[in-house]
Amino acid sequence: MTPQQLVGLGVRLFAVWLAITSVTYWVAIPAALTANASQGNSSLASYAIGTVYVLVALLFWVFPMAIAHKLLPRTHHQNHLSAGAHELAKVGSALLGLWLAAKTAPTLVWLIFRSFLFMESGAAFSSLTPDAKLDMAVALFEFVLAVVLIAKAGVFAQIVIPVAGEPREEAEDAEPSETAR
């Protein structure tokens, strides 16, 4: 894997982060703006920002190597790093998941403490305001996504860097027949 390929992998991971961040601009911020009626119809700006995040994420996902070649000067294919592409993609997925879990955990803990403090005789979830319910839904979505990114890092690596074939197995199968001669 060349340094440009490593940067391209990082660009794709950044695209995933942008897509995850856009969820806030599509769901949580418009709900908060709608709750504050004095702002008028200002949720249009939030939708526009969320759309820009998604478009940039798509651009980064589709053209990671073009961006990597702009960031790093070209090198020859002999300039390889020792780590494999799939291992780096797995590590990147796990790191992205850990970061997302660390980002989401304080929100979930705050909402849980808040629900216990303001809980009357009913269920904790029903005592939450609609805004707090929306915040909890977004935080739960992000936390589940973080767990999936951590637990299914191999599947994520397969999506980011698809395997065209298994040349090592073919080479290993060919070697015993050559040695048998």
C-alpha positions as CSV (number, residue, x, y, z in Angstrom):
1,M,0.0,0.0,0.0
2,T,1.5,3.3,-1.1
3,P,1.2,6.5,1.0
4,Q,-1.4,7.9,-1.4
5,Q,-3.5,4.8,-0.9
6,L,-3.3,5.3,2.9
7,V,-4.4,8.9,2.5
8,G,-7.2,7.7,0.2
9,L,-8.4,5.4,2.9
10,G,-8.3,8.3,5.4
11,V,-10.3,10.4,2.9
12,R,-13.0,7.6,2.7
13,L,-13.1,7.4,6.5
14,F,-13.6,11.2,6.6
15,A,-16.4,10.8,4.1
16,V,-18.1,8.4,6.5
17,W,-17.7,10.9,9.3
18,L,-19.2,13.7,7.2
19,A,-22.2,11.5,6.4
20,I,-22.7,10.7,10.0
21,T,-22.4,14.3,11.0
22,S,-25.0,15.3,8.4
23,V,-27.7,13.4,10.4
24,T,-27.6,16.1,13.0
25,Y,-28.3,18.8,10.4
26,W,-31.2,16.8,9.0
27,V,-32.9,15.8,12.2
28,A,-31.8,17.4,15.5
29,I,-31.2,21.0,14.5
30,P,-34.4,21.4,12.4
31,A,-36.4,20.0,15.3
32,A,-34.8,22.4,17.7
33,L,-35.4,25.4,15.4
34,T,-39.0,24.3,14.9
35,A,-39.5,24.2,18.7
36,N,-38.3,27.8,18.8
37,A,-41.1,29.4,16.9
38,S,-39.5,32.9,16.9
39,Q,-36.9,31.8,14.4
40,G,-39.5,31.4,11.6
41,N,-38.5,28.9,8.9
42,S,-34.8,28.8,9.6
43,S,-34.6,25.0,9.4
44,L,-34.0,25.5,5.6
45,A,-30.4,26.5,6.4
46,S,-29.9,23.4,8.5
47,Y,-31.2,21.2,5.6
48,A,-28.8,23.1,3.2
49,I,-25.8,22.5,5.5
50,G,-26.8,18.8,5.8
51,T,-27.1,18.5,2.0
52,V,-23.6,20.1,1.6
53,Y,-22.2,17.6,4.1
54,V,-23.7,14.7,2.2
55,L,-22.5,16.0,-1.2
56,V,-19.0,16.5,0.0
57,A,-19.1,13.0,1.6
58,L,-20.1,11.5,-1.7
59,L,-17.4,13.4,-3.5
60,F,-14.8,12.2,-1.0
61,W,-16.1,8.6,-1.2
62,V,-16.1,8.5,-5.0
63,F,-12.8,10.3,-5.6
64,P,-10.5,9.5,-2.7
65,M,-7.4,8.8,-4.8
66,A,-7.7,12.1,-6.7
67,I,-7.8,13.9,-3.4
68,A,-4.9,11.9,-2.0
69,H,-2.8,12.7,-5.1
70,K,-3.5,16.4,-4.6
71,L,-2.4,16.1,-0.9
72,L,0.7,14.0,-1.4
73,P,3.2,14.1,-4.3
74,R,3.2,11.0,-6.5
75,T,5.5,8.2,-5.7
76,H,6.4,5.0,-7.4
77,H,4.6,1.7,-6.8
78,Q,7.8,0.4,-5.1
79,N,7.2,2.8,-2.2
80,H,5.0,0.5,-0.1
81,L,4.0,0.6,3.5
82,S,4.2,-2.6,5.4
83,A,0.6,-2.7,6.6
84,G,-2.1,-4.3,4.4
85,A,-5.0,-2.3,3.0
86,H,-7.6,-4.4,4.7
87,E,-5.9,-4.3,8.0
88,L,-5.7,-0.5,7.8
89,A,-9.4,-0.3,6.8
90,K,-10.3,-2.5,9.8
91,V,-8.3,-0.3,12.1
92,G,-9.9,2.8,10.6
93,S,-13.4,1.4,11.0
94,A,-12.7,0.5,14.6
95,L,-11.2,3.9,15.4
96,L,-14.1,5.7,13.7
97,G,-16.5,3.6,15.8
98,L,-14.6,4.3,19.0
99,W,-14.6,8.0,18.3
100,L,-18.4,8.0,17.5
101,A,-19.1,6.0,20.7
102,A,-17.0,8.4,22.8
103,K,-18.8,11.3,21.2
104,T,-22.2,9.8,21.8
105,A,-21.8,8.4,25.3
106,P,-21.9,11.7,27.2
107,T,-25.2,12.6,25.5
108,L,-26.7,9.3,26.3
109,V,-25.6,9.5,30.0
110,W,-26.9,13.0,30.3
111,L,-30.3,12.0,28.9
112,I,-30.4,9.0,31.2
113,F,-29.6,11.1,34.3
114,R,-32.1,13.8,33.2
115,S,-34.8,11.2,32.7
116,F,-34.2,9.8,36.3
117,L,-34.2,13.3,37.8
118,F,-37.4,14.5,36.2
119,M,-39.2,11.2,36.2
120,E,-42.4,11.3,38.1
121,S,-44.5,8.2,38.5
122,G,-44.5,7.2,34.8
123,A,-41.9,5.7,32.5
124,A,-38.6,7.5,32.1
125,F,-39.0,7.9,28.3
126,S,-42.5,9.4,28.5
127,S,-41.2,12.1,30.9
128,L,-38.8,13.4,28.4
129,T,-39.6,16.4,26.3
130,P,-39.9,16.0,22.5
131,D,-36.6,17.6,22.0
132,A,-34.9,15.3,24.5
133,K,-36.6,12.3,22.8
134,L,-35.2,13.4,19.5
135,D,-31.7,13.9,21.0
136,M,-31.9,10.5,22.5
137,A,-33.0,8.9,19.2
138,V,-30.1,10.6,17.3
139,A,-27.6,9.6,20.1
140,L,-28.9,6.0,20.0
141,F,-28.6,5.8,16.3
142,E,-25.0,7.1,16.4
143,F,-24.2,4.7,19.2
144,V,-25.6,1.7,17.3
145,L,-23.7,2.8,14.3
146,A,-20.5,3.0,16.4
147,V,-21.1,-0.5,17.7
148,V,-21.6,-1.8,14.1
149,L,-18.4,0.0,12.9
150,I,-16.5,-1.7,15.7
151,A,-18.0,-5.1,15.6
152,K,-18.2,-5.4,11.8
153,A,-14.9,-3.7,10.9
154,G,-14.1,-6.5,8.5
155,V,-17.3,-6.0,6.5
156,F,-16.5,-2.2,6.5
157,A,-13.0,-3.0,5.2
158,Q,-14.6,-5.1,2.4
159,I,-16.8,-2.2,1.4
160,V,-14.0,0.3,1.4
161,I,-11.4,-1.9,-0.3
162,P,-13.1,-4.7,-2.2
163,V,-11.0,-7.8,-2.7
164,A,-10.6,-8.6,-6.4
165,G,-9.2,-12.1,-5.9
166,E,-7.0,-14.2,-3.7
167,P,-3.7,-14.5,-5.5
168,R,-1.9,-15.8,-2.5
169,E,-4.0,-19.0,-2.4
170,E,-3.5,-19.5,-6.1
171,A,0.3,-19.1,-5.7
172,E,0.3,-21.5,-2.8
173,D,-1.6,-24.1,-4.8
174,A,0.8,-23.7,-7.7
175,E,4.0,-24.2,-5.6
176,P,3.4,-27.8,-4.5
177,S,2.8,-29.0,-8.0
178,E,6.1,-27.3,-9.2
179,T,8.0,-28.9,-6.3
180,A,6.6,-32.3,-7.1
181,R,8.4,-32.3,-10.5
